[in-house]
């Protein structure tokens, strides 16, 4: 395989569009998700349309052993990953004292732990050969606390802070790390998070997954450390740092409340 990108959460939304964009550039792919049917359909599409090689791995990355199993499988097949795109993640909606802990624990394991472990496994080889790119999909949620989605916002803050830190550490080794921070996106995320009635998304025209993926892919190629999609999102992300924290929490709560 050549110029290979490993993309998690590749069966739908932003992850699927990132796979299409990379394949259009002539790059091979390792696609990871839980849905075998969706991944197989995507593999057929990309191989037929772009004549690239696509490997699929069916894995639930909320399981602690999954990152090591993926890494070991690729090592055994001598597949070198040039682009690691940690896209898999999900959210949940509701008051923390009422939400389900098992779902939230899976969210923590997927959004933070698996992302960190995959980065830990693949980054040393990138540093050694002095080439490679990592993109971690965070969110505009990373820039403030999130009442009614407390854990999701906190996990994305971790992704942003972690990405910025290691980007600094590896900048002299020819490796770049990008945190992609999209706002609400047409990706199926809202349905999974059960937040369709939130004022943040209900009746709001959102960018498509393809638009966000294209922006993120270009930012990764350029080596941009923090990439916030959309002018308004970028302005809001910058402005919250100048406001009192209590005010920020109140503003987010107002947006997150149901109409």
Secondary structure, DSSP 8 states (H G I E B T S, - for coil): --SEEEEESTTSHHHHHHHHHHHHTT--EEEEES-HHHHHHHHHHHHHHH---EEEEE--TTSTTHHHHHHHHHHHTT--EEEEEE-------S-TTTS-HHHHHHHHIIIIIIHHHHHHHHHHHHHHHT-EEEEEE--GGGGS--TTSHHHHHHHHHHHHHHHHHHHHHGGGTEEEEEEE--SEESSHHHHTT-TTBTTTTT---EEHHHHHHHHHHHHHHT-SEEE-SHHHHHHHHHGGGS-HHHHHHHHHHHHSB-
